[in-house]
Amino acid sequence: MLKRLINRGLDFADDLCVALGPDQPADAGTFVTVVFHKLHERESQGRNEFAPDLCVTVDVFREFVEVMLEAGYTLLSPAQVDKGIRPGGRYLMITFDDGYFNNTLSLKVLEEFRVPATFFVSIGNVLEKKAFWWDALSRELAQAGASGAMRKSMIERLKALTPEKIESYLRERFGSSALVPCDDRDRPFTPGELSQFAQSPWVHFGNHTRDHAILTNCTPQQIAHQVRSCQEALAQLVGYRPIAIAYPNGNCSPAAIEASMAAGLRLGFTVVPRRSRVSGNDESRMMLGRYLVSSERGVREQCRKFDAKFVPSHMLKALIHSGY
């Protein structure tokens, strides 16, 4: 109840600041990056998710692209961002995290508007055809009668562990079949599907580590393995090594940045909601911001915040993720 009241208060403060603040055109040389996760054809398909705000319909995704194009944004691929952004424009990078097969539903929108999107893939789930652990845990707990709040709390607790320990816990508690996906709503790409998806000129890929490892839980050796093995596997499946990484859960560290750059990655994305600036070859390129597009608020409302000078909820999240 308290968390709900806090969220409502933040929503009210956000709306007030955006409404009263002056229009703020995008600064010269900055761009906006947004992140999606799952796509569904119908809103009802995402109602039983542990985090329904991470699931949006294809219609919502289409509306988002329309709104941003109407606002004068130019959509970019990682390679275009890496080359440098011309001053004075409005630039946008659309990203999807994890590697869900249902991300293929985006293709009809990308083709319709002829715009690129970048898909950050945890390649271990693809190669082993296993469910993402948070979906598996949420499903098992729901079957046992756990509330949504209890499921979210348990997921947050497990985020403190390495992927190996998380999977070991799931198998010991729920059985060896716990990581078997249910259907197209929760399963990752297969290797063949990923290779086929890569044939679209509008599809670009990024590194999301081998096992969706929260890198701040890992040793430097584990970090290097997670990053490099994802690079190598993606190169085999899609024909090239990505130049961008999205840190799982948004967590990065000096060791994560060092390992990423050593693996040839030139752009790194967190989950701090802020506009980004790309300049030179310094480490600031490896700590770029991203906004989450949620199903729980109107698309136009959310898009208005991208250019707002001060948004309380964004500032709070930036403070939580300050430093590394």
C-alpha positions as CSV (number, residue, x, y, z in Angstrom):
1,M,0.0,0.0,0.0
2,L,2.8,2.4,0.9
3,K,4.7,1.7,-2.3
4,R,1.5,2.3,-4.3
5,L,1.0,5.7,-2.6
6,I,4.6,6.7,-3.3
7,N,4.2,5.7,-6.9
8,R,1.0,7.7,-7.3
9,G,2.7,10.7,-5.6
10,L,5.6,10.5,-8.0
11,D,3.3,10.2,-11.0
12,F,1.5,13.4,-9.8
13,A,4.8,15.2,-9.3
14,D,6.1,14.1,-12.7
15,D,2.9,15.3,-14.5
16,L,3.0,18.6,-12.6
17,C,6.7,19.3,-13.5
18,V,6.2,18.4,-17.1
19,A,3.1,20.5,-17.4
20,L,4.6,23.6,-15.7
21,G,8.1,23.3,-17.1
22,P,9.1,25.1,-20.3
23,D,9.4,23.1,-23.5
24,Q,12.9,21.7,-23.6
25,P,14.1,20.7,-27.1
26,A,16.8,18.0,-27.1
27,D,20.2,19.4,-26.4
28,A,22.7,19.4,-29.3
29,G,24.4,16.1,-29.7
30,T,22.1,14.2,-27.3
31,F,19.7,11.4,-28.0
32,V,17.0,9.3,-26.2
33,T,17.2,5.6,-25.8
34,V,14.1,3.6,-24.8
35,V,13.8,-0.1,-23.7
36,F,11.0,-2.6,-24.3
37,H,10.9,-6.2,-23.2
38,K,7.9,-8.3,-24.3
39,L,5.4,-7.7,-27.1
40,H,1.9,-9.2,-27.2
41,E,-0.8,-9.0,-29.8
42,R,-3.5,-8.4,-27.1
43,E,-3.4,-6.7,-23.8
44,S,-5.0,-9.7,-22.0
45,Q,-1.9,-11.8,-22.8
46,G,0.2,-9.8,-20.3
47,R,-2.1,-9.6,-17.4
48,N,-0.7,-12.5,-15.5
49,E,2.9,-11.4,-15.8
50,F,4.8,-10.7,-12.6
51,A,5.7,-7.3,-14.1
52,P,2.8,-6.4,-16.5
53,D,4.3,-3.0,-17.1
54,L,7.1,-4.7,-19.0
55,C,4.7,-6.1,-21.6
56,V,3.2,-3.9,-24.3
57,T,1.0,-4.6,-27.2
58,V,2.0,-4.2,-30.8
59,D,-0.5,-1.4,-31.1
60,V,1.2,0.5,-28.2
61,F,4.6,-0.1,-29.8
62,R,3.3,1.3,-33.1
63,E,1.8,4.3,-31.4
64,F,5.1,5.0,-29.7
65,V,7.0,5.0,-33.0
66,E,4.3,7.2,-34.6
67,V,4.5,9.7,-31.7
68,M,8.3,9.9,-31.8
69,L,8.4,10.4,-35.5
70,E,5.8,13.1,-35.3
71,A,7.9,14.8,-32.7
72,G,10.8,15.0,-35.2
73,Y,13.0,12.2,-33.9
74,T,15.4,10.3,-36.2
75,L,15.8,6.7,-35.3
76,L,19.3,5.3,-35.1
77,S,21.2,2.0,-35.0
78,P,24.2,1.4,-32.7
79,A,26.6,1.9,-35.6
80,Q,25.0,5.3,-36.4
81,V,25.3,6.4,-32.8
82,D,28.9,5.2,-32.6
83,K,29.8,7.3,-35.6
84,G,28.6,10.4,-33.8
85,I,25.4,12.4,-33.6
86,R,25.0,15.7,-35.5
87,P,24.2,18.6,-33.3
88,G,20.8,20.2,-33.3
89,G,18.6,17.2,-34.0
90,R,16.4,14.8,-32.1
91,Y,17.6,11.2,-32.1
92,L,16.1,8.0,-30.8
93,M,17.3,4.5,-30.3
94,I,14.7,1.8,-29.7
95,T,16.0,-1.3,-27.8
96,F,14.5,-4.6,-26.6
97,D,16.1,-6.6,-23.8
98,D,16.6,-10.3,-23.2
99,G,15.8,-12.1,-26.4
100,Y,12.1,-13.1,-26.3
101,F,10.7,-14.7,-29.4
102,N,7.7,-12.4,-29.3
103,N,10.0,-9.5,-30.2
104,T,9.5,-10.7,-33.8
105,L,6.1,-9.0,-33.5
106,S,8.0,-5.7,-33.8
107,L,9.0,-6.4,-37.3
108,K,5.7,-5.4,-38.9
109,V,6.1,-2.0,-37.3
110,L,9.8,-1.6,-38.1
111,E,9.0,-2.4,-41.7
112,E,6.0,-0.2,-41.9
113,F,7.9,2.9,-40.7
114,R,11.3,1.8,-42.1
115,V,13.1,2.3,-38.7
116,P,15.7,0.3,-36.9
117,A,15.6,-1.3,-33.5
118,T,18.3,-3.0,-31.4
119,F,17.8,-6.3,-29.7
120,F,20.0,-7.1,-26.7
121,V,20.1,-10.9,-26.4
122,S,21.1,-13.2,-23.5
123,I,22.5,-15.8,-25.8
124,G,22.6,-18.7,-23.3
125,N,18.8,-18.8,-23.1
126,V,18.7,-19.0,-26.9
127,L,21.3,-21.8,-27.2
128,E,19.9,-23.9,-24.3
129,K,16.2,-23.1,-25.1
130,K,15.5,-22.3,-21.5
131,A,13.1,-19.8,-20.0
132,F,14.4,-16.6,-18.4
133,W,14.7,-17.3,-14.7
134,W,12.4,-14.5,-13.5
135,D,9.6,-15.8,-15.6
136,A,10.2,-19.4,-14.4
137,L,10.2,-18.3,-10.7
138,S,7.2,-16.1,-11.1
139,R,5.2,-18.9,-12.8
140,E,6.1,-21.5,-10.1
141,L,5.4,-19.1,-7.3
142,A,2.0,-18.1,-8.8
143,Q,1.0,-21.8,-9.1
144,A,1.8,-22.1,-5.4
145,G,-0.5,-19.1,-4.7
146,A,2.0,-16.4,-4.1
147,S,0.8,-12.8,-4.6
148,G,2.3,-10.5,-7.2
149,A,4.1,-8.6,-4.4
150,M,5.6,-11.8,-3.1
151,R,6.8,-12.8,-6.5
152,K,8.5,-9.4,-7.1
153,S,10.1,-9.6,-3.7
154,M,11.6,-13.0,-4.3
155,I,12.9,-12.0,-7.8
156,E,14.6,-9.0,-6.2
157,R,16.3,-11.3,-3.6
158,L,17.6,-13.6,-6.3
159,K,19.1,-10.8,-8.2
160,A,21.9,-10.7,-5.7
161,L,23.1,-14.1,-7.0
162,T,25.1,-15.3,-10.0
163,P,23.1,-17.1,-12.8
164,E,24.5,-20.5,-11.8
165,K,23.3,-20.1,-8.2
166,I,19.9,-18.8,-9.4
167,E,19.3,-21.8,-11.7
168,S,20.5,-24.2,-9.1
169,Y,18.0,-22.8,-6.6
170,L,15.2,-23.1,-9.1
171,R,15.9,-26.7,-10.0
172,E,16.3,-27.7,-6.4
173,R,13.1,-26.1,-5.3
174,F,10.8,-26.6,-8.3
175,G,12.4,-29.5,-10.3
176,S,14.4,-29.8,-13.4
177,S,11.5,-28.7,-15.6
178,A,11.3,-25.3,-14.0
179,L,13.2,-23.6,-16.8
180,V,11.2,-25.1,-19.6
181,P,9.3,-22.2,-21.4
182,C,5.5,-22.4,-21.6
183,D,4.7,-20.8,-24.9
184,D,5.5,-17.9,-27.2
185,R,4.8,-15.4,-24.5
186,D,7.8,-16.4,-22.4
187,R,10.2,-18.4,-24.6
188,P,13.4,-17.0,-26.1
189,F,14.4,-17.2,-29.8
190,T,15.7,-20.5,-31.0
191,P,19.1,-20.2,-32.8
192,G,17.5,-20.7,-36.2
193,E,14.8,-18.0,-35.5
194,L,17.4,-15.6,-34.3
195,S,19.5,-16.1,-37.5
196,Q,16.4,-15.6,-39.6
197,F,15.4,-12.5,-37.7
198,A,18.8,-11.0,-38.3
199,Q,18.1,-11.0,-42.1
200,S,15.9,-7.9,-41.7
201,P,17.7,-4.7,-42.5
202,W,15.8,-3.0,-39.6
203,V,17.1,-5.5,-37.0
204,H,20.3,-4.9,-35.1
205,F,21.7,-7.0,-32.2
206,G,23.5,-6.2,-29.0
207,N,25.2,-8.0,-26.1
208,H,23.1,-8.8,-23.0
209,T,25.7,-11.3,-21.5
210,R,25.6,-15.0,-21.9
211,D,23.3,-15.8,-19.0
212,H,21.7,-12.4,-18.2
213,A,24.3,-12.1,-15.5
214,I,24.1,-9.1,-13.2
215,L,27.7,-8.2,-13.6
216,T,28.1,-6.5,-10.2
217,N,27.6,-10.0,-8.7
218,C,30.4,-11.5,-10.7
219,T,34.2,-11.7,-10.5
220,P,36.3,-10.0,-13.2
221,Q,36.9,-13.4,-14.8
222,Q,33.2,-14.2,-14.8
223,I,32.4,-10.8,-16.3
224,A,34.8,-11.4,-19.1
225,H,33.4,-14.8,-19.8
226,Q,29.8,-13.6,-19.8
227,V,30.6,-10.7,-22.2
228,R,33.0,-12.6,-24.6
229,S,30.9,-15.7,-24.9
230,C,27.9,-13.7,-25.9
231,Q,29.9,-11.8,-28.5
232,E,31.2,-15.0,-30.0
233,A,27.9,-16.8,-30.1
234,L,26.1,-13.9,-31.6
235,A,28.8,-13.6,-34.3
236,Q,28.2,-17.2,-35.3
237,L,24.4,-16.8,-35.4
238,V,23.9,-13.3,-36.9
239,G,27.2,-12.8,-38.7
240,Y,28.8,-10.0,-36.7
241,R,29.9,-9.0,-33.3
242,P,27.8,-6.3,-31.7
243,I,29.3,-3.0,-30.7
244,A,26.7,-2.2,-27.9
245,I,25.9,-3.9,-24.6
246,A,22.9,-3.5,-22.3
247,Y,24.0,-4.4,-18.8
248,P,21.4,-6.8,-17.2
249,N,19.4,-5.0,-14.6
250,G,21.3,-1.9,-15.6
251,N,24.1,-2.7,-13.2
252,C,27.7,-1.9,-14.4
253,S,31.0,-1.4,-12.7
254,P,34.6,-0.4,-13.7
255,A,35.3,-4.1,-14.2
256,A,32.2,-4.5,-16.4
257,I,33.1,-1.5,-18.5
258,E,36.7,-2.7,-18.9
259,A,35.6,-6.2,-20.0
260,S,33.1,-4.8,-22.4
261,M,35.6,-2.5,-24.1
262,A,38.1,-5.3,-24.2
263,A,35.6,-7.4,-26.1
264,G,35.2,-4.7,-28.7
265,L,32.0,-3.1,-27.4
266,R,31.8,0.7,-27.9
267,L,28.5,1.6,-26.4
268,G,27.0,0.6,-23.0
269,F,23.5,1.1,-21.8
270,T,22.2,1.3,-18.2
271,V,18.6,1.8,-17.0
272,V,19.1,5.3,-15.7
273,P,16.3,7.4,-17.3
274,R,18.2,10.2,-18.9
275,R,19.1,11.6,-22.3
276,S,22.6,10.7,-23.4
277,R,25.6,12.4,-25.0
278,V,28.1,10.5,-27.1
279,S,31.5,12.1,-27.5
280,G,35.0,10.8,-28.1
281,N,36.0,7.4,-26.9
282,D,35.8,7.9,-23.2
283,E,34.0,5.7,-20.7
284,S,30.9,7.9,-20.7
285,R,29.9,6.1,-23.9
286,M,29.7,3.0,-21.8
287,M,27.2,4.4,-19.3
288,L,24.4,5.7,-21.5
289,G,20.8,6.1,-20.2
290,R,17.6,4.5,-21.2
291,Y,13.9,5.1,-20.5
292,L,11.5,2.3,-19.9
293,V,8.3,2.5,-22.0
294,S,5.6,1.1,-19.8
295,S,2.1,-0.2,-20.6
296,E,0.7,1.5,-17.4
297,R,0.8,5.1,-18.7
298,G,-0.3,6.7,-22.0
299,V,2.4,6.7,-24.7
300,R,2.1,10.5,-25.3
301,E,2.4,11.2,-21.5
302,Q,5.6,9.2,-21.4
303,C,7.1,10.7,-24.5
304,R,6.6,14.2,-23.1
305,K,9.0,13.4,-20.2
306,F,11.9,12.7,-22.6
307,D,12.4,16.5,-23.2
308,A,11.4,17.7,-19.7
309,K,14.1,19.4,-17.8
310,F,13.1,17.9,-14.4
311,V,11.1,14.7,-13.8
312,P,11.1,13.6,-10.1
313,S,10.8,9.9,-10.7
314,H,13.6,10.0,-13.2
315,M,15.8,11.9,-10.7
316,L,15.1,9.4,-8.0
317,K,16.0,6.5,-10.2
318,A,19.2,8.2,-11.2
319,L,20.1,8.7,-7.6
320,I,19.5,5.0,-6.8
321,H,21.8,4.0,-9.7
322,S,24.3,6.8,-9.1
323,G,28.0,6.0,-9.6
324,Y,28.1,2.3,-10.6
